[in-house]
Amino acid sequence: MKNFKYFNKISLNQILSERNGETKLGEKIAIPSENNLDMNAIFSETDAKFVVYGIKEFAGIKANFGRPGEKHSWDVFLPTFLNIQNNKFLKGHHILVLGCFDYTEYEEEIKSLNPNESKDLERLYQIVSEIDKDITYINTLIHRANKKPIIIGGGHNNAYGNIKGLALAKGIAVNVVNFDAHTDFRTLEGRHSGNGFSYAFDEGFIKNYCAFGVHENYLNKFMLHQFKEHWEQLKMFTFEEMKIRFEKDFMTSLNNVSKSMKSTFYGIELDVDAIENIASSAMTSCGFSTTEARKFINFMACNSNASYLHICEGSASLSSNPENMLGKFITYLVTDFIKAQIALTK
């Protein structure tokens, strides 16, 4: 894959801040061998169960008329993640940091494209479709190697490749839960960050889909109709039901979601625009707390059928907060997922 950049020892040493008397996670993780950059060989040579990789693109967000950022989640996540402590709560040997997709070749073109112009919009759709192929392929390989991907960054368009890769590897339709202020279940008008789930559902890769924490103000007629028509497969828990009107309890709702997901393999998607005042393409002043997001990840990851974690839409450049705030938040979510999964094997 020409757009994939493998993580290596040089990059690790540039990021790692070693300290006497301490062992950082980055000192114990697995990384690809520079002598063999074949993905299947990399996966077979490590016992690490979790494969962490990044996606650096904003094409899907721009194609959905959103705000592209200037700095990717992967770049602010990695320094924080690698410099946490390697201790009894989390050991680095469980983790392979593989690298990231870097779509620099599209960057200038994407910046020049205007989604309000039909030809430009079609080109953005084409770019997103090309990215879909990469994401589907790598996820398929990871799952076939009996490992679990943790995907950091990009627009929520990448949910499509995550879901399709899991479904192809397992040979069945899979479930997915999405912690998000939006359903991302827009019409099939061309690929962008707002319709990854509707495309995956239409093509038969999704068995059951749950949108958790959706804001009612952003539900259009098409979405409401789809969730009503396919009520057995499509579930929705709105933010207002849980946090404003108190019609549904947060933890009880989580338990109900888990029951609907755990019968087969499922993915966990989290869009940071669901979290109050976290830098994202659709940053919100009213949302869940960071602690509630962590509870969600921990709860949903406490099952062996939880097959991947994707954290998307973050961009430190879209907030006045220090960029390491986003990196720390994503690190908490990733470590919560891994810890919950490891606890299942004890």
WOVENTA-V388710 format. One line per field, one symbol per residue. ss: DSSP state (h for helix, s for strand, l for the rest). phi: phi as a letter, one per 30 degrees, with the letter a starting at -180 (. if undefined). burial: I if it has 24 or more other ideal C-beta (glycine too) atoms within 12 Angstrom, else O. A space follows every 10 residues. Layout:
ss->???
phi->???
burial->???
This chain:
ss->lllsssllhh hhhhhlllll lllshhhlls slllllllhh hhhhllllls ssssssllhh hhhlllllll llhhhhhhhh hhllslslls lhhhssssss sslhhhhhhh hhlllllhhh hhhhhhhhhh hhhhhhhhhh hhhhlllsss sslllhhhhh hhhhhhhhhh lllssssssl llllllllll lllllhhhhh hhlllsssss sssslhhhll hhhhhhhhhl lllssssshh hhhhlllllh hhhhhhhhhh hllllsssss shhhssllls lllslllslh hhhhhhhhhh hllllsssss sslslhhhll llhhhhhhhh hhhhhhhhhh hhhlll
phi->.dcccddbdd ddddcdcdbe ibbdeddcdc bddddbcddd deddcbdedc ccbcbcabdd dddciccdcc bdeedcdedd edcdddbdda cdddbccdka dbcedceddd dddcddcedd ddddeddddd dedddddddd dddddibbdb ccjiddedee dddddddddc ibdbcacbda dbdhbdddck dadcbddddd dddidcdbbb cciddddccd dddddddddc ddcccbbddd dcccchdbde dddedddedd cddbdbcccb cdddcdicda dbeccbaddd dddddededd ddadddcabb cbidaddcbd dedddddddd dedddddddd ddddcd
burial->IOIIIIIOOO IIOOIIOOOO OOOIIIIIII IIOOOOOOIO OIIOOIOIII IIIIIIIIII IIIIOIIIIO OIIIIIIIII IIIIOIOOOI IIOIIIIIII IIIOOIOOOI OOIOIOOOOO IOIIIIIIII IIIIIIIIII IIIIIOIIII IIIIIIIIII IIIIIIIIII OOIIIIIIII IIIIIIOOOI IIIIIIIIII IIOOIIIIII IIIIIIOIIO OOIOOIIOOO OOIIIIIIIO OIIOOOOIOI OOIIOIIIOI IIOIIIIIII IIIIIIOIII IIIIOOIIOI OIIIIIIIII IIIOIIIIII IIIIIIIIIO OOIOIIIIII IIIIIIIIII IIOOOO
